[in-house]
Amino acid sequence: MEYQVNTPPLREQVYTYLRQQMNLGALIPGSTINLGEIAKQLGISKTPLRDALIHLEIEGFVTIIPRRGVRVNLLELRDVKNAYDTIGVIENSIILDCFESINRSHISQLEELNNKMVSDIKKNDFNRLFDLNLRFHDVYLNVSDNDYLKKFIIPIKQRLYDFPRKNYIKEWEIRNCEEHRLLIDHIKAGCAEDAAKILKDVHWSFDYQKDFIKEFYNFED
């Protein structure tokens, strides 16, 4: 019996490659993507490359300019504000909707991941912080059966960390973990409204986090 390996479509492979190049800093915000060079480098036609770029444009990573090329988008202050507002609304809605399904196992996962984050921050080790943070929020997001909302929120979060950043703010990361702890406490106490409020009005509140956001992304007043 022969076993077939499920290989992702070429356009998805190209999409993943381009996202990796962004994360590595090879594709810089504000720069133009040379389609011919990338197609030659990957040994592909421009069709799957264009398909991948359309996907990236929908998610806000690039802008396709007719007859001029493709520009890697800069992340501006309004983009961050819109992202925070959107994530806050979605996570608020999901946790209210699936609160009764969050069990002790989920709480233990939340505590374990948050403790790892705190430990890393104290050691000034930020290498896996973004991944741990995503996994923390995914614990309760994955409880939801609303796949549309979950798929929608992923590229928005990735957009906030689309390019390599080394200017982690220890004080902000510590406060984020404290907010995580408050969320866990409300979940333990069975207070769905309070848990949802922490997410929407504090953790993902642009106004509440604005000073740290401006410092992190080097936005000027």
N, C-alpha and C positions, 0 to 999 in steps of 0.2 A: 504494500500500500504506500502510495506517495503522499507526503504531507506538503501542503502548499503554505508558503510563508506570506502572510498578508502585508504587502508592501504598500505604503501610503501612495496616493496618486502623485505624479510628478509635481503638480502645482503646489501640493501641500509640503513636499520636500523642499521646494524652492522657497516657499513662505517661511519654513522653519530656518532655513539657511540665512535668509535676510534678517530675520529676528535675531539670530545669533550674532550676526555681524553688527547689528545695532547694540546689542548687549556688550559686545567686545570693544565697541568704540571704533570699529572699522568704517561704519557709516555714521557720519557726524551730522547732528541737527543743522539744517541750513544748507547742507551740501546737495549736489545733484547726483543721482544714480546713473551711471553709465550702463545702459541696457546691453549694448553690444559687448562691452568688456565682461560683464557678469555672465551673459549667455555663453561667451567663448570660454570663460573660466570653468563653467559648470558643464560645458559640452552639450548644451541644450538649445532648442529653438527659442525664439522670443515669445512664442504663444504661452507656454506654462509660466514664463517669467511675468508676462502681462497679467495673467490670471492671478498670480500671487500678489502682484502690486495692487490690483483692484481690491483684493482682500485687505491688504494693508491700508489702503485709502479709506475703506469703509470703517476701519478701526481707528483712523485718525493718525496713523504713523507717517504717512506720506501724502503728497498732493500730486496728482497726475496733471501736468500742464500740456494741453494739446500742442503738438508740433514743437514743443520745447524740452520735454523730458519729464523727469520725476524728481521732485524735491523732497528731501527728508524734513519733516516738520519740526519746527522748534516747539518746545513745550512752554506755553505762555501762562501768565497768571490766571487768565479767565478759563483756560483749559483745566487747570488744577481745581479751581473753584467748582466748575461744572462737574468734574469727576467726583470730588468729595460730596457734593450735593446729591448726585445720582447714587453713589455707593451707599450713602447714609439712608436714603429712602428705600433702596432695595433690601439692605440688611435689616433695617427696621421691620419691613413688611415680612421678610422671611422668618425672622425669629418670633414674631407674633403668631405667624401662621403655623409654625411647627414646634412651638414651645413645649407642648405636652409630650412630644416625642423625644425630647432631649433627656437622656437617662444618666445614670451614675457613670457609665462607661465614657460617655461624651464629656462629662465634667472632669473625669480623671485625665482624659486626653488634653483638655484645655489647660488644666493645671500643669501637666507635665511639659507641654510646649511653652507655656508662659515662663515656667521656672528655667527652662533651657535658655530662653531669650534673656532673662534677667542675669543668669550666670555668664552668658557670653558678653553682655554689655559691661558687666563689672570687670571682665578681663580685657575690655576694649577690643573684643573680637567680633567684627561685624560681617564676617564672610558669609554666614548662613542666615543672617537676621531676616532678610526679605523672604527667604524660603520658609523659615519658621513662622513668620507672621502670616504668610498666606495659608499655611497648614492650620494655624490656630483658627482663623476665620472659616476655613473650609470645614472644620469639625461640625459647626451648626448649619452651615450652608448646605452641606451634603445630606443633612437630615431631611431637607425639603425635597419634594418630588417635582418642584417647578423647574424643569430643565431649561426652559427659556430664560428665566431670570438668571440662573447660575451661569449659563453660557454668555449672557450679555455682560455680566459683571467682570469676567476674567480679563478681556482685553482692556477694560477701563483701568483695572489695577495695574496691568502690565504697562499701560501708557504712562502711569505715574513713575515707573522705574524703568523706562525704556532704554536708557543709556547708562553706562557705568558711572556711578557717583561715589566719591570717596569722602564726602563731607558729612558723614553721619554726625548727628548732634546727640551726644550722650544724654543730656538732660531731657531731650524730647523723647528719646527711646525709653528711658526710665519711666517717664510719665505715661507713655503709651502702654507699658506693661502694668502700671498702676490702674489704668482704665480697664485693661483686660481683667485684672483682679476684681474690680468692682462689678464688671459684667458677670464674672463667675459667681460672686457673692449673691447677686440678684437672682441668678438662675437657681442656685442652691436654695434660696429662700422662696422660690416659686413665684417671684414677682416679674411677670412677663413685661408689663408696661415699663417698669423701671429699667429692665435689661434693654429693651428696645430704645428707651430714651437715652441711655448712655451711648448707644451706637450712633443714633441720629443727631443728638443735640450736643454731644461732647466729642466722641472719638472720631466721627466723620463730619464734624462741624467745621466748615472752612473758617468761619469767624472766630471760633474758639482756638483753632490751631494756626491762625493766620501768621503770627509772628515767627513761629518756627518754620512754617512753609516758606515764607519769604527768605529766611536765612538758608534753608536747605537747598532751595533752587536758585539762590543768588538773585532773587528778584529785587529790584530797587523800588523805593516808594515813588 
